[in-house]
Amino acid sequence: MRYAKGTHSISASRDIPVLLQVRNSKFITHQQLFSFMKPLNESNRRSFNWRIRRLLDASYISVCDGISGRGNLVYRITRQGLLELENHGRFATVLNSRTQHLPHPSHACHALALNSIQLALIQNNLLVCWQSDVEIASANTISRDPMAKDYDAIVDVWNDSTAARFGLEYERTLKSVQQYARIRRVLEEENTLACILYLTAGEQISQHLAFELSGITKRLAFATITAFREHLLDTMVMLHPDNPQVEFRKLLHGVF
């Protein structure tokens, strides 16, 4: 079939998963996107590069100028890409073709770090399901019983032979005392998730968070993102600055 000049054929099985991943990640490097698509029958690098060029030429995704992910181009979704997803039944209330502001480049480092965690879990055959903040926030806006917080991700993993769920938050910088007081109240209201993991950019941030949020009646754990990428469920996590650390998988089991 020939298509009119200036139009583009979109594959529901090959192109839509790419656009969906770019949207849900908000920002994503070329290599990260290739790694996500490999399990979906896109293992040929040349074919993948061709597909990305087509999506760029059609303005479904765009390159984020001035942002580099370890030498890789960084992509984000466009309004045209969001519209195409909606045409295929993939609508998100918080990020759609009529959204006033698309994700700001200042959030790119945060997004790329979360991508790296998701990929580490996938590559170690631990990931059951990953709900992005776009999906969580969208679900919360239309739910009659929303979660207390729009988490960075809700993650289901294989903990030995059992599936376990936890909320994931990534903190690159510190907030004010007043903001942490508000977060404490929000977490106390959470009645859906029993376990929440805070990953941080450094050890000092983990310690500060553990001090500010300790005493919450949830299984709340803190670790650096570097440690978690390396050890995943075997990561030693902090529950309180004055208490011994425990294995994250034991916390997921409720044994600590």
N, C-alpha and C positions, 0 to 999 in steps of 0.2 A: 504494500500500500504506500502511495506517495502522499506526503503531507505538504500543505501549502507553505510557501516560503515565509519564514518568520515564526512558524509554529513548531512545537516540540512534542514528540511522543513521550509520555510518561509511563513507565512500567510499574504496575502496582506491586509486583513482587521484588523488583530490584531498586527502583528509584524512591518509592515511598518510604521504605525502611531507612534509607539514607537521610531523607528530609526529616523524618520523625526523630532520628537520633540527633541531628543537628539542632532541631527545635528543643528537644528535652534537655540537651546538654547546655543550651544557650550559647556556649562557645566550645569549639573543639578543634584540635589540630588535625592536619592531614593524616598523620600516622595513627592517631587515636581513632579516627573515623575508619581507617582501613582495618584496624584491629577489631573494631566492633562489627564490621561487615564480614570479616573472614568466616565466622561460623554460619553466615547466611549465604553461602555459596558465592562469595566474592573474594576468592583466594588468589586470583590472578591480578597482580599489581598493574599490569598494563590495562586490563579491562576496567579496573577500579579507577585509574587515573583518567581514562576516557570518559567514564560516567561522571566524574566530578567536573571535568571540563564542560560537558554538556549542561550540567546543572548551573554552573557559573555563567556560561554563555546565555542561558535562558533566564538569568537573574532570579533563580529560585534560592540560591545561597550566595553569599558574598564573602570576599576576603576582608579581614579586619586589618586595615593599614595601621602600621605602627605597633602591632602586637605580634610577637614571635614566640612560638612554643618550641623551645630547644631547636631552633633552626627550621621549624615547620611553619607553613602557612596556617593561620587560624581562621576558621569559618564561623559564620552565624547565619541564621535563617533570615530571609527577606519577607516582605509582605506578600510578594508573589508566591514564595514558597509556602507560606502559611495558608494562602488561598488554595493552592493546589492540594495541600493536606486536607483542608476542609471539604474540597470536592470529592475526596476519597473517604469522607466520614471521620476524619481525625481532627476534631475540634477541641481546643483548650480555652477555657473561659479567661484565663489570665494572660494568655499569649496567643492572639489570633490576628487575622488580617485587618481588624478594626482597632486593635490596641494602639493607643496614642503614642507610646514610647516603646521601642524595641529594647532588648537588654543592652545596658550601657557597657562600653569597653572596660570600665573600671572594675567590672565583675569578672573579667576574663580569667585572671589567675585563680580565683576561687573555683570557677567552673572547671578549669583544666585539672586542678587537683582532685576534684570529685571524680572526674573521668578516670583518673589514674587508679583510684581506689576500686571503682567498678570493674575496670579491666583486670586488676590484680585478682579479684575474686573470681572473675570469669576464667582467667587463665589457669587458676588452681582448682577449677571444677567445684567451687564452693557456692556460687551464686544460684539461687532459685529464682528470685525476682528482685528487681530494682525499680522503685517508684521515684521519679525525679521530683524536684521541688515544683516544677511546672505542673506535673500531674497531681501532686498532693494539693497544691494551692487551688487548682481548678476543681478538684473533687470537694474541697472544703467550702468553696463558694456556693455549691449547689446541694450540699448535704444538709439534711435536717438534724444530723448529729455529727457535726464536724469535729475533727481533731482539735486539740487545744492550741496547736502550733502548726505553722507551715514548715515542716522540717526540710533540711537540705536533701534528705532521701529517707525512704523507709526501705529497709533491706531485709530480705529473707535469704537465709543461708543454710547450707547443710552443716549442722554441728554434729559430727560423727554421722550417725544414720538418721538423725532427727532434724526436721526443719525448725528453725528458730528465727524470730523476727526482732529487729531493733530499729529505733530511730537514730539517724545519723546527723550530726551537726559538725561543721568545720569552721573553726575560728582562726583567722589569720592575724587578727588584732584584738586588743582588749576594748571592752565597753566601760561605761561609767557605772558607778555603784547603783545609781537609780535604775539603769537599764537591767542590771543583774537582779535587782529586787523584783522588777516586773517579770523577768524570765522565770524566777523562782515561783512566783504565783501561777504563771501559765503552766509550768511543768507539774505543779501540784494538782492542777485541774485535769491533767491528762489521764483518761481512763481507758485508753485503747492500747497503749504501749507500756509494757512492764520494764523494758530495758532501753536506755538511751546512751549512745556513745558520742562523746565529744572528742574530735580529733583537732589538734592544734598545730600551728606552724613551729612551735618550740616548747621546750620543757618548762620554761618559766610561765608561759601562758597556761599550760596544763595545771600547774600548781596553783596559779591564781584562780582559775576557774573552779578547781576542786575546793578551794577555800570558800569562794563566794557562793557556790551552789550545794555545798555539803549539807546533809541533814534532810534532804528531800526524800520523801517516802517512795522512791523509785530506785530501781537498779541503775544508778548513774555512774558512768565510768569516763576516765580521761586518759588520753595517750597522745603522743605526737603522730602526725600523719606519716612521717618517715618510718617510725617503728611499726605502724600498722601495715604499711605496704610490704614490709619485709616479713613480718611474722603472722599477719592476718589474725585468725582466731586464737593463735597461740600468744598473741601480744600480752605482755604484762601491763595491766591497766591500774590506774590510781582511783581509789574510791574516796579517799580523804588524805590530805598531805601528811597526817600523823599516823596513818595505818599502813600495814604492809600491802604491797601490790598483789593482784591476783590475776590468773589467766582469764582472758576475756571469754573463752569458751565455757569456763566454769561459771562465770557470771550469767551467761546465756542459759545454762542449765539450772540456774538458781542455787548453785552450790558454791559457797564462798564463806 
